[in-house]
């Protein structure tokens, strides 16, 4: 099957708590990947992945495909998988059969995002400090969205291997008295305060509400897009402070991830929230907190951090997984 002059390798999907994104992936003949028919669906509007995939294929009038890769926001440890922040639960084998596929791969969404990195171009990235990436050294990925995704990419000598990680649920480490005050409020609310409780859409709301409690200010209930909009327009001091803490904490966690993985190939920030905050991120303590690593500060200071600007890079990574399967002789 060919599409737009390229050889189709399969159907790809990237499923999160809010959106289910689909596309058709093809090799472009120049070592790259072309995506077509990209479409966003609302995850909650469909009872399961099979129904959503059938809707996409039917609406786009796409002929039979025999291979697919789905990236999901949740752990993949066996045949049965579920999204952490949505109701979808499904069997990989049953879904493959229901969709008439010969091959279906399901990967964590941030493993897919990690696999997209070798295919990203300079225009897809915005560097935030640091030096040059070291060739074939480990790359780290972190990204706030509906949840907080974490992964990495390791060079085997022949291919890039993505890490399976649920690092977004590691314990949040506040710095300074203001963050510790926020942390105590969130600990009373949740018990265990994960990084995701701060570095996500819901995390922005948590920060705002905790600051509201600390200040004793009367304030309206706000959703994450409203908090970011007010911070960008400097309309709300609590919103601005919430975003400042968010950016600083993200820098600290990204720097810690760089140390943990030895990510001299760079740290890449994805997810749907941070690109909207780019003007504030540049002025924030993100890079300062990234670099503040005591005796290893010089080591971390040399590591570049990048904001991923390309939309739907997870679809590109899902396609990269299919390419790897094909090259390994496991796919079509």
N, C-alpha and C positions, 0 to 999 in steps of 0.2 A: 504494500500500500504506500502511495506517495501523496504528499500534501505540500502545496506551494513549491513543487519541484524538488523537495527533499524526501529522503527515505524515512518513513515513519518508524519509530521504535516502540511507541506505545502511548497509552493513556497515563497521565500523571495527575495526582491530586495532593493538596496540602490542606489538612483539616485541623481547625482550631476551635476554641470555645465559641467564637462568634461567626467565623466564615469557613465555608468549604470551597476551595478554589480548584478548578480543573483546567486542563489544557491538553493539547496533543503535542507530543515531543517528537522531534525528528533530528537526525544528524545532518548538518549543513554541508558536509563534504570538505570542510576546511578545518576539521578538528573541533568545531564548536557545536552548539546545540541550538536549534530553533524551536520556539514555542509558538503555537497558533491556537486560535479559538479559545483564548483565555476567558474564563467566566467565573464570577464570584456568586456563590449561593449562600443563603443564610442557613447555618448548620441546624438551628432549631426548627426550621421549616420542614425538615425531612426526618422521618422516623429512623432511618438507618442509611448506611453508606451505599448500599445497593440501589435503593430508591433514588438517592441523589445522583449517583453515577448514571443510571438509566435516563434520568431527566436531562442531564447534560448531553449525553450521546444523542438522545432523540431530538433535543432542541437544536443542536448544532448539525444534525443530519450527518453524523459521522458513521462511516461504515464499520464493519466488524474490526475490532482490534484484538490481538491475541496476547498482549503483554501489558502490564500496568504496574506502577509503583505509587503507593499512597504514603504520604508523610503525615503522621498524627501527633497531636500534642498530648503525649502520654508515653509510658514505658511500653516497650515491645519485648516480651520475654517468652512468648510461646504463640500458639495458634489463636488464642482468644485475647483480644486487645480492647481497650476502652480509652476514650478521651478523658483527661483529668478534669476539664472544666466544661464538659458537655455530656449529654446522655447517650451518645453512640457507643455501643458495645457490639462487637462482631467477631465471627470466626474468619480467619484468613482463607482457610480451605473452602468453607461454605460460600464465601463471597466470590472467590475465584470461579467456583462452579456456577453460581447464579448469574455471573456476568459473562459466562462463556469464554473465560480466559485460559490460556495454556500456562501462563505464569503470572503470579501476583506477589509482589514484594511489598511489605509494610515496614516502614522505618520510623523512628522518632523524628519529629519535625526539625529538631535542631541538628540531628545527624544529617538530615537532608540539606539544611542550610550550610553545614560545614562542607558537604560535598560540592556545593555550588561555588565555593571560593576560587578554585582554579579556573573557573569559567567567567568570573567577573572581570570587567574591564576597568581601566582607570576612571572612566566617567561614572562608574557605578559606585565609587567609593569617595569618601571625604576623610582625609587623614587628620587626626587630632593628636599632634605631638609625637615625640619619639623620632627615631632615625629610620634607617632602611630595613626592610625585612630580610632575614637570612634565608637564602634559598634552601628548600627542602627541610627546613626546620618546622617543628610543630606549630600549628596555628590554633588559636582559641576562639570560641564563639560564645557570645552571651547576648541575650535580647529580651527586653520587657515587652510583653503584649498583654493578652488576657491573663497569661501566666508569665513565668520567667524561665526561658530556655537556656541551657548550657550544653556545650559540646566542644569538640576539638577535632583536629585533623592531623594524622601522623603519616609521614612518608615511609613506606615499607622498603623502598629501593626499587619498586616496580609500580606501585600505585598508592594513592591516598586512601587511608583507612579512617573512617569517622568513628568517634568515640560515642558509646551509648552512656548517657548521663542524665541524672535527675538532680543536678547540682543546684537547681533553683530552689530546692527544698532544704538546702543546707541552712544552718542557723545564721541569722543576721547578726552582725557585730557592729553595734553603734559606736561612733567616735564622738567625743565631746559631750558636754552635759545636756545640750538641747536634744541630741539624738538619743541619749540615754533616757531622758524624760519621755520621749516618744516611745522608746522601746519598752519602758515599764507599763505604759498604757496598753500597748499592743499585747504584752505578756499577760496582763489581766484579762484581756479579751480572748486571746487564742491559746494561752499556755505556751506552746512552742512558737516562737516568732521566726519563721523562715525568711530568707531573702525575698521570696515571692510576695510575702505580706507587705513588703515595702516597694519592691521593684517590679511593678506591674500596673495595669489599669486600676485594679482594686487597691493596689498599694498606694497609688496617688491619693485615692479617697481616704485610705487609712491614715496617711500622713496629714492630710487636711483636717480630718476629724480629730486627730490627736492634738494637733496644734490649736484647734478651736477649743478643745477641753482645757489645755494648758493655759491659754490666754483668757479664758472665760468670756470670749467674745460671742455675741449672738451672730450666727451666720446661717445662710441658707444651705440646704442639702444640694450638693453638686455632683454631677457625673464626671468621669475623667476628662472628656473633651472640654467641658466647661471650665475645669480647673486649669487645663493647659491654655485655653483661650484667654482667661483672665490673667494668667501669669504673663503671657506674651504681650498683653495690652497694658500690663502693670495696673490693672483695675483693682486687684485684691491682694493685700499684703500677705494674708494667710496662704493664698494660692501661690504667690511668688515664693514664699518660704518653703512651701511643700515641694515645689519644683526644684528649688535650690538643694534641699536635703536629698531629693530623689537623684539629682545629677551627681552630687558628691558621693552618695552611697554607691551609685553605679560605678563611679570611677574606682572606689575602694575595692569593690568586688571584682571588677575587671582586672585590676592590678594584682589582686590575690590569685585570680585564675591564671594570669600570666606566670606567676611564680610556681603555682601548683603544677602546671603542664610544661614549664620551661618553654613558653610559647614565643621563641625568638623569631618565628615567622609572622608574628603580629597577632593582635587581639582585634576581633571584628565584632562590632555591635550591630545587631539586627533587631527585629521586632517592629511592631507598628507604631510605637509611641515616640521613640527618640528622634526620628527624622523630623517630626513636627516641632521639636524643641531645639533644633540646631542653633538658632541665634542665642538662646539661653545657655545651651550646653557649652558653646565656645567661651562664654563669659563666666561660667560656673567653676566650681572647684573640682570638676571631673578629673582633669589631668593632674592637678596637684595631689589629689587623693590617690590616683593611680600610682604616682611616683613615690609616695610616702611609705617606703618599705624598709626603713631603718638601715641596717648594714647592707641590704641588697638594693638600696635605692638606685645606685649607678647601673646595676644590672637591668632593673625595670625601666629606668629612664631611657634606655636605648631602644626599647621595644615600641614599635609603632602601634597606635590604635587607629582603627578605621570605623567610620560609620557607613553601613551598607545603605546606599541610596536606592538601589534597584528594587522596584516593587516585585513582589512575588518571587523572590530569589529561591524560596523553598521549592517551588515548582521546578526550577532549573536544577536544584539538587536532586529531586526525585528522578528527573530525567538522567542525571549523571549516574545515579544508582542503576538505572536500566542499562546504560552504556557499559558500566562495569560488568553487569551480569552477562550482557551479550559478548563482551570481550573475553570473559572467563568461560564461555561456552555453556552458561546455565540458562540463558534466556533465548528468545527467538532471534 
